């Protein structure tokens, strides 16, 4: 029993170490990516390509959002902001 506990503690430490390494590598990669994006912004800004500048800034600042999917009833009719209809569609 004691050997099993020791080996699991050892496995936990090893797992935590690997997770730490992965997180550290991910942070470093993100920093490199952001640095490249900033270099591109500076380059486009000097070339007066404001559309590209704003596009890159938008890509950096944009938060992830899940896709919105339409809910249809059994007849294939689109349900829009009708709570009662939505409940019927989900429950019925």
C-alpha positions in Angstrom: 0.0 0.0 0.0 2.8 2.4 0.9 4.6 1.7 -2.4 1.4 2.5 -4.3 1.0 5.8 -2.4 4.6 6.8 -3.0 4.4 6.0 -6.7 1.2 8.0 -7.1 2.8 10.9 -5.3 5.7 10.6 -7.7 3.3 10.4 -10.6 1.5 13.5 -9.3 4.7 15.5 -9.0 5.8 14.4 -12.5 2.3 15.3 -13.9 2.4 18.7 -12.3 5.9 19.3 -13.6 4.9 18.4 -17.2 1.8 20.6 -16.9 4.0 23.5 -15.7 6.3 23.0 -18.7 3.4 23.0 -21.1 1.9 26.1 -19.6 5.3 27.9 -19.7 5.8 26.9 -23.4 2.3 28.1 -24.3 2.9 31.4 -22.6 6.2 31.8 -24.5 4.6 30.9 -27.8 1.8 33.4 -27.2 4.4 36.1 -26.4 6.3 35.4 -29.6 3.1 35.4 -31.6 2.1 38.8 -30.1 5.5 40.2 -30.7 5.2 39.2 -34.4 1.8 40.8 -34.6 3.1 44.0 -33.2 6.0 44.0 -35.7 3.5 43.6 -38.5 1.3 46.4 -37.1 4.4 48.7 -37.0 5.4 47.7 -40.5 1.9 48.3 -42.0 1.6 51.6 -40.0 4.8 52.9 -41.6 3.4 51.8 -45.0 0.1 53.7 -44.4 -1.9 50.5 -44.6 -4.4 51.4 -41.9 -6.9 48.7 -43.0 -4.3 46.0 -42.2 -3.4 47.7 -39.0 -7.0 47.7 -37.7 -7.6 44.2 -38.9 -4.6 42.8 -36.9 -5.6 44.9 -33.9 -9.1 43.5 -34.2 -7.8 40.0 -34.4 -5.7 40.5 -31.3 -8.5 42.0 -29.2 -11.4 39.8 -30.4 -12.7 37.4 -27.8 -13.9 33.9 -28.9 -17.6 33.5 -29.2 -19.5 30.3 -30.0 -21.4 30.2 -33.2 -25.1 31.1 -32.9 -27.4 28.5 -34.3 -31.0 28.9 -35.2 -33.6 26.8 -33.5 -36.2 25.3 -35.7 -39.5 23.6 -34.7 -40.5 20.2 -36.0 -42.0 21.8 -39.1 -38.7 23.4 -39.9 -40.0 26.9 -39.1 -37.4 29.3 -37.5 -38.1 30.2 -33.9 -37.1 33.7 -33.0 -37.2 35.2 -29.4 -40.4 33.5 -28.5 -39.7 31.9 -25.1 -42.9 29.8 -25.1 -42.1 28.5 -28.6 -38.5 27.8 -27.6 -39.6 25.8 -24.5 -42.1 23.8 -26.6 -39.3 23.1 -29.1 -36.9 22.0 -26.4 -39.4 20.0 -24.3 -41.7 18.8 -27.0 
